[in-house]
């Protein structure tokens, strides 16, 4: 491992150990750590939300495909592949080169170490003796297809091209980037970049080429739409052996999975809503991970040119009440003014000063810009009403689907109406929302985005027209040349303090100077768990959830 971010890694290790110990321990009078009792079957049952098999193939989220297994058109072959990119929860099957810790640091995973050879070249050394679940060894050759796939993602890794990586030998990989990127190890911790055995395809696991095959502590055992996914401890796992014999993941809607916990049919549930659960269940919440925010189309034209006016953007930023928004959208939601989890910014968190709620200031900004109240309270100027269109992305407003989205939209409508701005929600299906944004056919975009790797400047790609930027979005919400320069600085910095400072400065620029983003709220990943569970440490990113330390008392 490089010396970059070593202090944060060590600190995170201590935190994780302390949390895991407090979760695992029921210390006896002698101070001994509690261990799995020999007479209790170590078979964990988890309710994990959307079915990744059916959702991967466009089926109804949270429910089984009625045709699967019935010989009808779209029968067994209609199952989508269980891949890291389709899994809402980490199932223990797949692992990444670098690992995301519960405290948002990066630690060794399948790669024991890594080091920069130059500003654009990295070398990764794989752990020796790792095998896939079919017994074949992991070599550098099996990693290359995943890196090539990562180069084609819509959310790009800066400088990574399809042919960037090459195997130096069975255990060493060299990556030549097209742009400087000191954040590469942090980006490779994203659980969607886990290493899967080449050739794995869609299926039930009834043949080698239809079996989701990774290197993790658990291997695929079986899948059934009704019974769920069952994984078993892999006896040849290269790391510390898991304490559980098996885990069965059940799938369904939030209400369905909560009822499973109430009925005692599962031991843990990942709720997408504050569904009713038994009083005996313990709520555990990770560090903050999901940010809800507004993107403002500052580059719009024609029907979507209203926010090209900086005074209108400023009025929107001042009108929003983050405290009220958080209360309206969830019991475990907190207001946020940094766009990202503050812990990623270190001491530079104080450098982000997003506008405070100031409806009087918003009204003054509009008055000074010539917007006058109309008969119904919505302001007008030169014969045009100040009605802004709102596109809502998938899973917004606290992440609990339709009810949360409706509460989020209602809260924003009330805030904007108080200063004379109308808000018209576009009836765009969630999956198509990003296409509308990419086309620039919107004024405001309400989105939830999870911080899914250890890169402090991960969200910066929304505002930078530079290599590694999310250009389709940043063309609408561009932070300008100054944001581009800060983006380059963040990806070129080798010291923690430098990347944190550049990131904080960029976020301050887009929220408090350019007014192209309005941070709203932040929430962690919440689980309800049975009192029987020990050793469970919630990950902020569900796809990175670890299970090897868990056991049942």
N, C-alpha and C positions, 0 to 999 in steps of 0.2 A: 504494500500500500504506500502511496506517496505520503509526504508529511502534510499535504493539503488536508485541512479539516480534521487532522488527527485529534486535536483537543476536543472537538465536538463529538467525535466517535467515542473517545474514552469517557466523556461525560455521559453520553447516551448509554454506553455499556453499563455504567454504574447505575443509571436510572432504571434501565430495563431489569438488571439483576435485582435491584431493590424492590421494584414493583412486582416482579415475578415471585420473589421470595415472600413478600407480604401476601400475595395471592395464594401461593402454594402452601405456606406454612400454617400449621396449627400446632405450634410448638408444644411439646410436652414439658413437664417440669424439669426434665434434663436438658431441654433446649434442642432436642433432636427435631429434624425436619420431617414433617409428615410424608409418608410414601404411599403409593397405591396399595390398598389392602388386598391381600392375596385372594380373598373370597368374594371380591366384587368384580364382575365381568367389566373389563375396560372397553366398553362399546359406547361411544358417544353418539348422541342424536342431535342434529342441528337443523333448525329451520332457516333457510338461507335465501328467501325471496324468489326472484325470477329464475325460472328453469333455464340454464345456459344452453341446453341441447335444443329445446324448441325455440327459444328466443333467437338463437343464432341463425335459424332458418326462417325468421319472420313470423313465428307463431305468436299466439296471444301471450303476452308476458304474464307470468304467474300461473299459467294453466297448461295442461298437457294438450298435445295435438291429438284430437279425437281419432285421427286416421292412423296414428302410429301403432304398429303391431296388429292391424286389423285386415291387412291385405288390400286395403283400398288404395286408389291413386294417391300418391304422396304418403305411402305407408312407411315401413322402416327406413327407406332411403331418404325420407323427408327430415330425419333427424339432422340437426346442424352439428358441426364438429365441436367437441369440448376443447376449446383452446383458451390460452390465457386471456385473449382479447374479448372473449365472450363470457368470462366468469366474473360474476359480481363479487364472489367471495373466493379467497384462496382455499383450495381443497387439499393442499399438501402434496399435490402431484408434481407440480412444476416449480423450478427454481430459476433465479436470475443470476447473471454474472456477478453483479454487486447486489447487496441486500439493503432494503430500506428498513431502518429501525423504527420502533414506535415513537421515537423522539425526532424523527426526520433527519437523521444522519445517515451516512452511507457506510456500510461495513462489508467485509468479504462475504461472498456467496460462493458460486462455483469458481470464481476467480479468487485465488489466494492473495494475489497482489497485482498492482498495476503501477505504471510510471510513465510520465511523459518523456518522450525522446526528443521532442521539439514542440514548437507551438501548435503544430498540426499533426503530430504523430504520437500514438499511445501504444504501449505494449502491455498485454494482459497475460498472466500466468495462471493456468487452470489448476485446480486441486487434483492431485494424483489419486488414482484408484476409484474415481466416480464411475458408476455404471447406470445405464438406463434400466427401467424396470423389466426389460426383456433380457437383461444380463449383458448386453453389449456395452463396451466401454464408451465413455464420453471422451471425444477428442476434439481438437480445434476444428476439424472438418465439419462436425455436427453443429457447431456454433455459427459458422459463416452464413448459412441460409437465414437464420434469425436476424442477423445484422443486415443482410441484404433486404429483408422484409421491412425492417425498421426504417430504412432509407426511403421507403415509399409511403410512409405514414402521412396523414394530413397534418398532424402535429409533428413537424420534423425535428430530428436531432441535428443540431448545427454542424454542418460540414460532412455529415455521413452520407456517402453515396453507395450505390448498389455494389460497386467493386472496391470499396474502401478497405475491406478487411482481407487479410491473407494469413494462412497458417504457416508459421515458421517451422513448427514441428507438431507433434501430437498434442503438446500441452502449452504452446505459446501462440498468441495471436497478435499481429501487428495491424493497427488501424491507421490509415493515412486519410486525414480529413481535408476537405477542400476549403475550410475556414478555421481559424483558431478556435479551440473549444476546450477550456479547462473544466467545464462542467460535465464532460462525457461520463465519467464514472457515476456521477449523481444521476444523470439521465438514464443510464442503463439499469438502475434499480427499479424502474417502472415495472410493475408486475406483468404488464401486457407484453414485455420483452423477455418473458421466461423461455428457457430452452426446452424445446419439444423434439422428440425423436423424429427425424426427417421421414416423411411418408405417412405420418398419422393423418387419417381422414375421418369424415363423418361416420358415425356408427355406434353400435351398442357395446363394442368391445368383444364381439363374437369371433373375431379373427385378428391376427397380428396387425394388419394394416387398418383396422377399424377400432383400435384400442388407444385411447389417450395415454401416451407414454412419456414420462418425464424422468427426473432424477431425484424427486423429493422423498421425504420420509414416509409418504403413503403412496400406494399404487392403486390404480383403477381396479375395482372388483366387479361391479355390475351397475347397470342403469335400467330403470323402468320408469315410465312417465308417472305412474301412480306411487310407486315405492320410493323413488328418488335415486340418488347416486350413492353407492357404497364404495368406500376406499378402505384398504387394509394396510397395516404397517408393513413396510418393505424390509425384509430381514437383512438385506445387503446394503442398507443405507450407509453412505459414507460418513455421515455426521453422527451426532448423539442419537441413539435409538429412541423412537417415540415411546411414550408411556401407555398410549392407547393401543388396543388391538385393532379397532376399526372405528370409522366414523360414517354415519349415514346422514346425508344431506337431503332434507325434504324441501319441496318447493311449492310456492303458492303466493297469494296476495298477502298483504300485511295482516289483515283480519284473520285469514285462514291460518297463517303460521302462528299468530298469537294464540289462537284457540288450541293449537297443538301443544303449546307450553302449558296452558291452563289445564288441559286434559292429561298432562303428564306424559305425552307421547314424544316430546323432545326435551332436551336438557338446556338448550340455548336457542335464542331467536334473534336474528338481525332484523329489527322492524324498520319499515320505511315510513311508519306513522306511529303516533303515540297510541297504539292499540291497547285494548284491555288485556292485562296480564295478571297472574296471581300475585297476591300481596307478598308471598314468600320469595318471589323472584328478585334477584339483585340487579340493579341497573349499573352497568359499567360503561364509561364513556372515554373514548380516546382523546388525545390532543386534537385541537381543531384541524379540520381537513377541508370541509366544503365551504367555498365562498359563494355567496349570492351577490350579484352586482348587475348594474345596468351599463351597457355599452351605448354610446351616443354616436350617431352617424354624422360626423362633422364634415364629411365630404359629399353629402347627398346633393342631388340635383332634381329639378322638376318638382314632383309631388313630395319629394323627401329632402327638400333643401332648407327646411325650417331651422335645423340645428347647425347649419353652416354659420349661423349668426351666434357669435360667442356669448352675447348677452342672454340669449335663450338657453344656451347650455349652462351658463352660470346660474340662471334662475332655477333650472331643474335640479342642479346640485345643491343649492341652498334650500329648496323646498322640501327635500326628502328628510323625513324623520327616522333615522336608523333605529332608535330605541323603540319607537312604535312599530316599525316594520318587524323587528325581531320578535316582539311580544305577539304580534298578529300571526306569525308564521310557524311558531313552534315553542314548546315548553323548554327545549334544550338548545335554543338558538340564541346567540348573543350578537349584539351590534358589532360591526367591524368597519374600520376606516382605513385599512391598509391593503385591501384586496387579497392578500395572502395571509396565512397563519403568521402572526407576529413573531413567533419564536424563530422563524427562518431569517429574520432580519437582525437578530441580535440587538446590540445597542443602537443600531441605526433605525430601529423601529420608531424612535422619537422623531426622526427626520420626515416622517410622513404625516402631514397635517391636512387631512381632507376637510372640506368645508363643514362647519357645524350647521345644525338645523337653524335656519334663519329666514322664515317666511317673509318677514318685513323687508329684509335685504333682497329677496327674490322679487317681491313686488316693485321695489325701487328700481332694480335692474331692468325690468320690463317697462316700467313707466319711462325711464330715461331713454329707452330704445324705441319709444313710439308705440308700444302696444297698449291699447286702451281697453277697459272692460266693455264687453258686449252685453246685449240684453239678457242673455242667459248666464252671464258671469264669465264666459270664455272670452279671452282677449282677441282683438282684431287689429290688423294693421294693413293699410292699403287694400282693404276689402277682403283680406284673407284671415280666416280664423286660426287661432293657435291650438289646433288639434294635432296631437302627436300620435303616430301609429306605434303600437307595441307588439313585438313578436316575442313569444314565450318559448324558450327552449325546453327540452325534455328534462323532467325532474326538478323544476325550479321551486322556489318558495319553501325551503326546508326539506325538499326531497321526498315529499309524501304524495306525489301525484296530483290528481285534479283538485282535491280540497286545498292543499297547500298552495297550488298555483292560483286558485281563486282568491285565497286570502292575501297572497302577495300582490296580485293585481289590484284588489280592492284598497289595500293600504296605499299603494302608489297613486291610485286615482284620487283618493281623498287628499293626499298631500299636494298634488299638483292642482287640483280644483281650488284649493284654498288660496292659490296665487294667480288663478285665472288661466290655467293650462288644461285643456281637455286631453283625455287619454283614451284612445280607441284601440282595443285589442284586436289584432288580426287573427282570424280563424285559420291558423296554420297548424297542421299536425306537427307534433313535437319532432318527429324524425325529419321533417322537411324544413324545420325552422332555420337550420344552418344554411340551407341552400338559398333561402330568401335573404339571409344576411350576406352571404357571398355575392349575391347579385346587387346588393345595395338597396334593396326595396324595403326599407324600414327606416324609422326614426330612432326608436329605442329597442334594445334587445335585452331581455331579462334572462340571465343565464346562471346556472349553478355549475361551477367547475371545481373538481377535486384536485388538490395538490397531490399528484400521483407519483412524484419522484422527489429526490433530495435536493434538487436544484433551486436555490432561492429565487432565481430569475425565470422560473418556469412560466409564470403568467405574463412576463414581459413580451413574449412573442405575439401577444394580441395587439401590440402598439408599435412594433418595429418593422420597417421595410428593409430588413437586412437578412443575410443568410441565417436560417433558423427561426425567422419570424413567421407567424401564421398570416401570410400575405393577403389571403382573401378577406380576412377580418380587419387586418391592420390598414388596409386601403381605405376603410370607412372610419376607423377610430385611430388614425395615425397620431403618434405623439410628436412627429416632426423630426427635423435633423438632430435636435438635442436628445430626443429619446433614442434615436438610432445610435448616437455616439455612446450614450450610457449603456445601451444594450451590448455594444461591442466591448466596452470596458468590463461589464459583468462577466462576459464569457471569456475574456482574456485574463482576468485576475486569478492569481494563484493563492492569495491570502484570503481567509474567511472575512476579515473586516472589510477588505476592498470590495469583494463581491456583494456583501450585505449593504455597504454604503451606496454603491452604484445602483443596486436594485431599489433601495429605498428612495433614492433621488429620482429614479425613473417613475416610480409609482406616485410620488408627490407631484411630479410634472403633469402626469395624465389626469390626476384627480383634482388638483388644486390650482393648476395654472392653465392647462389646456381644456379641462372639463370635458374629457372624452370618455370618462368612466366614473361611475358613482358606486362606491362600495356600499353594501347594504348589511349583510349579516354573515356570520360564520358559525359552523357547528362541527362537533366531532362525530365520530362513528359510535353509535350507541348499541349496546347489546343488553338483552335481559337474559340472565343466566340462573340456573337452578342452584340452590344452596349446596348441591352435591359437587359442583365443579371446583376444581383447584388448578392453580397454575395458569390461569387464563389472563393474558395481557392483550388488551384490544389494540389493534393497529389502526392508525388514522385512515389508512387505505385498505378497505376490506379485501382487495385482491392480494394484499401482502400479509394477510392474517396467518400467524403461525399456530400450529396445533401440537407440535411435538412435546411441549412442556405440560400439556393439559392431562389431567386424570380425574377420576371420579372417586369421591370419598365414600 
